Amino acid sequence: MTLKRKLLGSATGTALLVLLIFSAFGQSQASTTPPNLITTTLTPTAYIYLPCVIKAYACPITSTNQYESEVAYQYDTDNPVRPAYAHADKNLELRGYTPNTDPGLKHGLVDYGSDDSTQPPQFAALFKPHRLPALVGFYRVYHWTWADSPAPGSRGNPITTYPVTALGLQTTPGEVLHTPTSGYDIGGGMEVIVLFADEDTITLRYTCEDSSAPNGYTVHIDNICTDPNLLALYNQLDDPSGPRYVYAPPEERPYSYNLPALYDGQPLGTASSTEIVVAITDTGSFMDPRSRDEWWQIR
C-alpha cells in the first residue's frame, strides 16, 4: 500500500502511522535542497507532511466512465513551460495548506455577499443529491515564492486575506464526487477543463485558459480518488513532449491544445476518506470556500 504524505489535519483515516521526524531536520532539508524540477514524481516534495495516512479505502483501478477533451489556450508566459505538477496555482498539494486553529474562528458558512450576477461553482453539487455536508476542516493555503521556470519555487507563509482558504467537507469513503455546477459553459456543452490531476487531487478551470491568472474561477479538490479513466486521459494530454509544453511567444497566440473537459455534474472521482478538501480562486486569488452567497447558493 502506498503511503501518501499529507498536511497535518488535511486528511483523516482509520489508521495512522506516526513518523518521528525532527522538524528542524525537515526545515533544513527544505532550505538547502535546490528547487530543481523533479521528474520522478507527480508532486515535488520540497517539504514534509505529517502524519502519513494509511487509507482504509482503496481507490478504484478501473472505471466505466468515459471522458472527452476540449480546447485550452496557453496563457502563462513561463519559458520553458512550467509543468503543471510544478505549478503552485495548478497543484494545490504543492502549495499546501495548514489548519487554522484560531479559537474564535466561525465554523459555519459566512455571509460575504456576491458580485457575480451568474452562478459561481457550487460545492453542494459535488454530491448527489446536492447537500451541505458537515464542515470538518478549516485551513489556510500558503503563499508561494516563484522560481524561474521550470523550477517550482518554495512555500511562503499562510494566506491571511480570509480566515479560511481551504475547507474540509465530511464525506463517506467511496462516494462519487461530481463536477460542481455553475452558470458557465466553455463550449461544446462542457463546463470546465482539467488544469491538473493526479491520483488524489484535481484542479478544475471554469474558462478555457490553461491558467488560474485570468478572470474566472478555479476549483481545487484534494484528498480524493481521481477517476482512473479521467487520470489516464489527463496523463496522455499532459505528455511532457506534447503540445501543452511547446512554448508560444505572446505574438503567436492564441496557441491551443486539448485538455480533459467535464460536463456539469459529471463524475470526476470518489472520496478517499471521511474528508475532502476544497479551495477556490477567482482571478488567481484564493477566496473563502465558506461564502454562503457565492459557493453555497445551492444547498
Sequence and secondary structure as in RCSB ss.txt:
>XXXX:A:sequence
MTLKRKLLGSATGTALLVLLIFSAFGQSQASTTPPNLITTTLTPTAYIYLPCVIKAYACPITSTNQYESEVAYQY
DTDNPVRPAYAHADKNLELRGYTPNTDPGLKHGLVDYGSDDSTQPPQFAALFKPHRLPALVGFYRVYHWTWADSP
APGSRGNPITTYPVTALGLQTTPGEVLHTPTSGYDIGGGMEVIVLFADEDTITLRYTCEDSSAPNGYTVHIDNIC
TDPNLLALYNQLDDPSGPRYVYAPPEERPYSYNLPALYDGQPLGTASSTEIVVAITDTGSFMDPRSRDEWWQIR
>XXXX:A:secstr
   EE  TTS   SEEE     HHHHHHHHHHS      SSSS  SS  SSEEE SS   S      EEEEEE  
   SS   GGG TTT HHHH EEE   TT   S B      SS    GGGGSSS     EEEEEEEEEEE  STT
S  EEEEE  SSS SEEEEE  TT EEE    S   BTTB EEEEEEETTEEEEESSSBSSSSSSSEEEEEESEE
E HHHHHHHHHHT TTSGGGS   GGG   EEEEEEE TT EEEEE SSEEEEEEEETTEE  TTBHHHHTS  
